[in-house]
Amino acid sequence: MKSDVITIDNAGNGFQDAVAETRKVAEYHQLCKKDVLHLELIAEEMLSLMRSVTGEMKASFWLEMEGRHCTLHLTTKTVMDKEKRRLLISTASSRKNEAANSFLGFLRNAFEEAITAEAEHSYTEIPMDVLRDISSYSVDNPEWDRYERSVLRKIANHIAIAIRGGTVDMTVSKTFTAS
């Protein structure tokens, strides 16, 4: 069974609809309360992770469920840089770009990696460890804290990331035991 496709944007529109659709699919398949919560948590963390890493969101979200096996899909477009690419691929269970699973995919992936721009960082002349010691200086850590990734890895069975150009496909699989 495939759920409705939910569109999510930067303003947060669709986020609650995606969670509601997840709950609806879980209840239709008569998952126990704990499994419903796990599935909702996976959906929420997928959406948060993608938004944290890509910075923008014009995504499509849907679920596919066969028996006790559920696959959650999230597809979005982004302006890719080396840092985003590294963070996204580090989320995958295999730590590899799933779009590079054939010879041509491997070549395309290598070419895209080579032409991907470096992430822009603002550098100061004073080292960050010195700035942290100054009490009036606030340090905004722009780096993603990886919380979503750790939650997904703990709950999900498999996480796959496929990057083709500026399109990112995230697939998270979870198999539930019979209640």
N, C-alpha and C positions, 0 to 999 in steps of 0.2 A: 504494500500500500504506500502510495506517495501522497504526502500532505500538500496543502496549498503552498504556493511560492509566495513568501512574504518579502516585500521590498523595505529595506532599512536605509535611512539617510543620516546625514550629519546632525540634524536637529533632534535625533533620537526617535523620529517617527518610525514606527514599525517594530521597535524593540519589544514593547509589551505585547504586540500582536504575535511576534515570533515565540515568545515565552508561552502565550496562551495557546498557540497552535501546537507547541510541544506538549503541553499539558493535555490537550484534547486528544492527540495521537496516543499518548501514554494511557489515558483513561479508556480509550476505545479498545486498546489491546489488553486491558484489565491488568496493568502492572500494579504491584503493591505500592503503598504510599512511599516507602523508602526509594523504590526504583523510579517513581514519578519525580521525586525530589532530585535524584541523581541526574535524570534526563534534563530537568529544568536547569540545574546547575551547569551541566555541560553546555547547553544552549547559551546561557548567560555569559559564561566564561569565553566561549567561542567569539561571541559578538564583542565583548570587551577587549579581548586579545587583539582582534583584527583592527578595532578602532585605535587601540593604544599604539600599535606598531605602525599602521599605515597613516594615521592622522586624519584621514578623511574616510567617508563611508558612503557609498552608493552600492549597496550589496543586495544580493538575493539569498534567501535562506529557505531551506525546506528539509523535510525528514523523509526517510524511506524506512519502512518497518516490515520485516518478514518474520513471522513467528515471534521469537524472543530476541531477534537481532535488529538493532536500530542503527541507521547511518544518518548522521546529520551533515548537511552540506551548506557551505557558505562561499559565495563567489563575489568578488569585488574587483574593481579596477583601482589602480593607484599609480602615482608617479614613482617608479622604482629607483632606489639607490642601493649602493652596496650594503649599507647598514640595515635597511629594511629587509633586504634579501637574506642577509645573515641571520637576523632575528627570526624571520619567518621559518626559514629552513631548520633552524635550531629547535623549533617547536615540534617538528615531525618526529615520529617514533624512529624512523630510519635515519634521520638527520641528513636526508637527501631530497633533492627536488624530484618529486614523483613524475613530473613531465619529461624527465630525462631518462626514461626507461627503455628507449630504443636507440639505435645508432644515430639516426637523424635527430632524435630528441636530445641525445648527448651532445651532438655538435651544436645544435641550436642553443642549448643551455650554456655551453662553453663560450659561444659567441656573445650571448646576452650578458654573461658575467663580465666578459672583457670590455664591453661597451657601456656597462652600467656606470653611472656617475658616482663619484665619491659623495658621501653625505656632507652637507655643509655644517661646520661647527664654528662657533665663535670662540676664538682663543684670546686669553688675556696674558699679559706679561707676568702676572703674579701667579705662581702655582696654586692649584685648588687646595692643597693641604694647608697652605699658609692662609688663604682666604677663609677657610673654615674656622681658623683660630681667631679671626677678628669677630668680636661679638656683634658688631652692628651690621655685618655682612650676611645676607641671607643667601643660602645656596639652594637654588632650584635644581633638583636632579632631573635633567631631561631624559635620562635613560629609563627605559621601561623596567619596572621592578620584577617582572617575570612571574608574578603571582598567578596570573591566569594560566600560564603554561604549566606551573607545578600542580595546580588543581586539576587541569585536564589530564595530565599524565597519571595522576593518582586514581582518577575515576574511570577514564576511558580505556578501552582495550587497544585501540590503534588510532594514531593521528597521522594524516597524510597531508602534505602541502605540495601543490603543483603550481609552479610559476611559469607562465608563458607571456613574455613581454611585460605589460603592465597589469595583466590579469592574474589574480591569486585565487586558487580553488583550495579550500580547506575542507577536509572530510574527516569526521570523527566517528568511530565505530564503537558500539557498546553492545555486548551480549548479556542479557539478563538471565539469571538462573530461574528455574520454575519455582513459583511460590507454593 
